[in-house]
Amino acid sequence: MPLTPCPRLRAVVRLRGELTSDKTPRVRRRLLRAFARAPSVMEVDLGKVTCLAPEASALFLAAAATARRSGTRFFITRASPRSLRVLRKLGMQHLMDAPLLHDP
């Protein structure tokens, strides 16, 4: 009987609170754990993030580049208007697999 490949999964990283520079090691670990599962889709949910510092959001640039190299689709969801401004200033919209929009 031939083996059928397992479908790759969707990894969702839900973040909350203030993502400031002192939180970047924790965020990096969570992103790395999600990539270790070799997902076909990586979603970063910012719905409960109250503050997104540029230092922390730079991790998402690196994650999007990693996703692109590995063939993983990368999305950021439920970002607040303030978080979107930070991400757009960094050029995040150029690395996304979907438009960087505010989710109501």
C-alpha positions in Angstrom: 0.0 0.0 0.0 1.6 3.4 -1.0 2.1 5.9 1.7 0.2 9.2 1.4 1.8 12.3 2.6 0.4 14.0 5.6 -1.2 17.3 4.9 0.9 20.2 6.3 -0.8 22.1 9.0 -1.7 25.7 9.9 0.2 27.2 12.8 -1.4 30.0 14.7 0.7 32.2 17.0 -1.6 34.2 19.2 0.1 37.1 20.9 -1.2 39.5 23.6 -0.2 42.4 25.7 2.6 44.9 25.1 5.1 43.6 22.6 8.1 45.7 23.6 11.8 45.1 23.1 12.0 43.1 26.4 9.4 40.7 25.0 11.2 39.9 21.8 13.0 36.8 23.1 9.7 35.2 24.1 8.0 36.2 20.8 11.0 34.8 18.9 10.8 31.4 20.7 7.0 31.2 20.0 7.6 31.9 16.3 10.5 29.3 16.1 8.3 26.7 17.8 5.6 27.3 15.2 8.0 27.0 12.3 9.5 23.8 13.8 6.1 22.2 13.0 6.7 22.9 9.3 3.3 24.4 8.7 1.9 25.2 5.2 0.3 28.3 6.7 1.7 30.5 9.5 -0.8 33.0 11.1 0.3 35.6 13.7 -2.8 36.8 15.5 -2.3 40.3 17.0 -5.9 40.7 18.2 -5.0 41.0 21.9 -1.8 43.1 21.4 -2.0 46.5 23.1 1.3 47.9 22.0 3.6 46.8 19.2 7.1 48.2 19.3 9.2 48.4 16.1 11.8 46.0 17.7 9.2 43.3 18.3 7.6 43.8 14.9 10.9 43.4 13.2 10.6 39.7 14.2 7.6 39.4 11.9 9.7 40.6 9.0 12.2 37.9 9.7 9.4 35.3 10.1 7.8 36.4 6.8 11.2 36.0 5.1 11.7 32.6 6.7 8.2 31.6 5.6 8.8 32.6 2.0 12.0 30.6 1.8 10.3 27.5 3.2 7.2 27.7 1.0 5.0 28.6 4.0 2.2 31.2 3.5 2.4 33.9 6.1 -0.4 36.1 7.5 -0.9 38.6 10.3 -4.4 38.8 11.5 -6.5 41.0 13.8 -3.9 43.8 14.0 -5.1 47.1 15.5 -4.8 50.3 13.4 -1.8 51.3 15.5 -0.1 48.0 15.0 -0.8 48.2 11.3 0.9 51.6 11.1 4.1 50.2 12.7 4.1 47.1 10.4 3.6 49.3 7.3 6.4 51.6 8.3 8.7 48.5 8.3 7.4 47.4 4.9 5.7 44.3 6.1 3.0 44.5 3.4 5.6 43.6 0.8 6.3 40.2 2.5 2.7 39.1 3.2 0.6 36.5 1.4 -2.5 38.7 1.9 -3.1 42.4 2.2 -2.2 43.9 5.6 -5.6 45.1 6.6 -7.4 45.9 9.9 -9.7 43.1 10.8 -12.9 44.5 12.4 
